[in-house]
Amino acid sequence: MNNETPMIQAIDLTVGYGDTVVLENLNFSINRGEVFVIIGGSGCGKSTILKHLIGLYEPMKGDILIKGESIVKADWDGKRRIMRSFGVLYQSGALFSALTIAENIALPMEEYTNCSEEEICRRVEEKLRLVGLQGSGCKMPSELSGGMKKRAALARAMALDPEILFFDEPSTSLDPVTAAMLDRLILDLRDRLGTTMVIVTHDLDSIYAISDRVIMLDKAAKTIVARGKPYELRKSNPPPSVEEFLDRAGLSRKME
């Protein structure tokens, strides 16, 4: 792949469940090393499109290219190979409660690599340092705060050194200070590792803090209703629904 090829490209994409269309005619691309944020109100299909991008669901129509290769048309072996370049931070963290933090992070390495036990231990400590949890590998998930659990889950998502990290509502259940710390960590990892970040969120503070570009989905329109840099979108006289979403503080003042 040359540097001009998008890391991810959605082409005429329609997604849904059964006969129900959730989103249709989506076209967008995500560049290497970009923090790309998918925004919109509750129920607009943000998590649905994320599940399609990572290959968990087949689209109703259209294609998804990962580094120029179709994950939709790939056979099972090809799809697994493509998915090996992904890391996913789930909304709840999804750590295995019966395993220590180190064991959680080691699990993908034990499953998908031929690394020795010594090498896996070294890599686990490296991932813990990257997220600021060095020395916490022996703890159980129940012993961690909400923010620490998210960072531990992020370390596990990075276990196989993915080129693309997907985040589903990373700041959910976090207080504002902890959410801001996670935002800074995401940017630091992008800058240090060059990882492409795809983030689903409705957290306005995070949207402005970390995104290079956004696409906004709309439940009624069932498609993308805005795209670009969030600050520029807010200043560009957008449609009322987009303006209300991107300037909720201003909207609240108007209602007082």
C-alpha positions in Angstrom: 0.0 0.0 0.0 1.3 3.4 -0.9 0.8 6.4 1.4 -2.0 7.8 -0.7 -4.2 4.7 -0.4 -6.8 5.2 2.4 -6.5 2.9 5.4 -10.3 2.4 5.2 -12.7 3.2 2.4 -16.5 2.7 2.5 -18.0 2.6 -1.0 -21.8 3.0 -1.6 -22.3 1.2 1.8 -25.8 0.2 3.0 -26.1 -1.5 6.4 -28.8 -2.9 8.5 -30.4 -5.9 10.2 -32.6 -8.3 8.3 -34.7 -6.2 5.9 -34.3 -3.0 8.1 -32.0 -0.4 6.6 -30.1 1.6 9.2 -27.7 3.6 7.0 -27.5 3.8 3.2 -25.3 5.2 0.5 -22.3 5.9 2.7 -19.1 7.0 1.1 -16.1 8.0 3.1 -12.3 7.3 3.5 -10.0 7.3 6.5 -6.3 8.2 6.0 -3.2 6.6 7.6 -2.5 8.0 11.1 -5.8 9.9 11.2 -8.1 10.2 14.2 -11.5 9.8 12.5 -14.6 10.2 14.6 -18.1 9.0 13.8 -20.7 11.1 15.5 -24.4 11.5 15.8 -27.3 11.2 18.2 -28.4 8.0 19.9 -29.8 5.3 17.6 -28.3 6.8 14.4 -26.2 3.7 13.6 -22.7 4.7 14.9 -22.0 1.3 16.5 -23.7 -0.5 13.6 -21.3 1.0 11.1 -18.3 0.3 13.4 -19.3 -3.4 13.6 -19.4 -3.5 9.8 -16.0 -1.8 9.5 -14.3 -4.4 11.7 -15.9 -7.3 9.7 -18.4 -8.5 12.3 -21.4 -8.0 9.9 -21.9 -8.2 6.2 -23.3 -5.0 4.5 -26.5 -5.1 2.6 -24.8 -3.4 -0.3 -21.5 -1.8 -1.1 -17.9 -2.5 -0.1 -15.4 -1.8 2.6 -11.7 -1.7 1.6 -8.9 -2.1 4.2 -5.6 -0.8 2.8 -7.2 -1.3 -0.7 -8.4 -4.8 0.0 -12.1 -5.7 0.3 -13.0 -7.2 3.7 -16.5 -7.9 2.3 -15.4 -10.0 -0.6 -12.5 -11.7 1.1 -12.7 -15.4 2.0 -12.6 -16.5 5.6 -8.8 -16.8 5.7 -8.4 -13.4 4.0 -10.9 -11.8 6.4 -9.0 -13.1 9.4 -5.7 -11.9 8.0 -7.2 -8.4 7.5 -8.8 -8.4 11.0 -5.4 -9.2 12.5 -4.5 -5.5 11.7 -7.3 -4.3 14.0 -7.5 -3.6 17.7 -10.9 -2.9 19.3 -11.7 -1.1 22.5 -15.2 -2.0 23.4 -17.6 0.3 25.3 -17.5 -1.7 28.5 -13.8 -2.7 28.1 -14.8 -6.3 28.0 -11.9 -7.5 30.2 -12.1 -11.1 31.3 -12.9 -10.8 35.0 -11.3 -14.2 35.9 -7.9 -13.2 34.4 -5.3 -10.7 35.7 -4.7 -7.6 33.6 -1.4 -9.2 32.3 -3.2 -12.4 31.4 -5.9 -10.4 29.5 -3.2 -8.6 27.5 -1.3 -11.8 26.9 -4.3 -13.8 25.6 -4.2 -12.5 22.0 -0.5 -13.1 21.8 -0.8 -16.6 23.0 -3.6 -17.3 20.5 -2.2 -15.6 17.4 1.6 -15.6 17.7 4.4 -18.1 18.2 6.2 -15.9 20.8 7.9 -17.5 23.8 6.5 -17.0 27.3 9.4 -14.6 28.0 8.7 -12.5 24.9 5.0 -12.3 25.7 5.8 -11.1 29.2 8.1 -8.5 27.8 5.4 -7.3 25.3 2.8 -7.2 28.0 4.9 -4.9 30.2 5.6 -2.8 27.1 1.8 -2.3 26.5 1.2 -1.6 30.2 3.9 1.2 30.0 2.3 2.7 26.9 -1.0 3.2 28.8 0.5 4.2 32.1 -0.3 1.0 34.0 3.2 -0.3 34.6 3.3 -2.5 37.7 -0.5 -3.3 37.5 -0.3 -6.5 35.5 -0.9 -8.7 38.5 -4.2 -6.9 39.5 -7.6 -8.2 38.7 -10.1 -6.1 36.7 -12.3 -5.7 39.8 -9.3 -3.9 41.5 -9.1 -1.1 38.9 -11.0 2.1 38.6 -13.1 2.8 35.6 -10.4 4.8 33.8 -7.8 2.2 34.6 -10.0 -0.5 33.2 -10.4 1.4 29.9 -6.6 1.8 29.7 -6.1 -1.9 30.4 -8.6 -2.7 27.7 -6.7 -0.4 25.4 -3.4 -2.2 26.2 -5.1 -5.5 25.2 -6.4 -3.9 22.0 -2.8 -3.1 21.1 -1.5 -6.5 22.0 -0.8 -7.5 18.3 0.5 -4.0 17.3 -2.5 -3.2 15.1 -2.4 -0.6 12.4 -6.0 0.5 13.1 -7.6 0.9 16.5 -11.4 1.1 16.8 -13.1 2.6 19.8 -16.8 2.3 20.7 -17.8 5.2 23.0 -14.5 5.2 24.9 -15.5 7.9 27.4 -18.8 6.2 28.5 -19.1 6.0 32.3 -16.0 8.1 32.8 -15.9 11.4 34.7 -14.8 14.4 32.7 -11.3 14.5 34.1 -10.7 10.8 33.4 -12.3 11.1 30.0 -9.9 14.0 29.1 -6.9 11.9 30.3 -8.0 9.1 28.0 -8.3 11.6 25.1 -4.7 12.7 25.7 -3.6 9.1 25.8 -5.3 8.4 22.4 -3.5 11.3 20.8 -0.2 10.4 22.4 -0.5 6.8 21.0 -1.4 8.1 17.6 1.6 10.4 17.6 4.1 7.8 19.0 2.9 4.8 17.0 1.3 6.3 13.9 -1.8 4.2 14.5 -5.0 5.1 12.7 -7.9 5.7 15.1 -11.6 5.2 14.3 -13.8 6.4 17.2 -17.5 6.3 17.7 -18.7 8.8 20.3 -21.3 11.4 21.1 -19.0 13.1 23.7 -18.7 16.7 22.5 -15.6 17.5 24.5 -13.8 14.4 23.0 -15.0 15.2 19.5 -13.3 18.7 19.6 -10.2 17.5 21.5 -9.1 14.5 19.4 -10.7 14.4 15.9 -8.9 15.2 12.7 -12.2 14.7 10.8 -15.7 13.6 11.6 -18.7 12.3 9.8 -22.1 12.9 11.3 -24.8 10.3 10.9 -28.5 11.1 11.1 -31.2 8.6 12.2 -34.0 10.2 10.1 -31.9 10.7 6.9 -30.2 7.3 7.4 -26.9 8.6 6.0 -24.1 11.1 6.5 -25.3 14.7 6.9 -22.0 16.4 7.6 -18.3 15.8 7.3 -15.1 17.6 8.0 -13.3 19.2 10.9 -15.7 19.8 13.8 -14.7 23.4 14.5 -15.0 24.3 10.8 -18.4 22.5 10.6 -19.7 24.6 13.5 -18.7 27.8 11.7 -20.0 26.9 8.3 -23.7 27.6 8.8 -24.6 23.8 8.9 -28.2 22.5 8.9 -30.0 23.0 12.3 -29.6 19.4 13.4 -25.8 19.5 12.9 -25.5 22.9 14.5 -27.5 21.8 17.6 -25.3 18.7 18.0 -22.0 20.6 17.6 -23.0 23.6 19.8 -25.1 22.1 22.5 -23.8 24.8 25.0 -25.0 27.5 22.7 -28.3 25.8 22.3 -28.7 25.6 26.1 -28.1 29.3 26.4 -30.8 30.0 23.7 -33.3 28.0 25.7 -32.7 29.8 29.0 
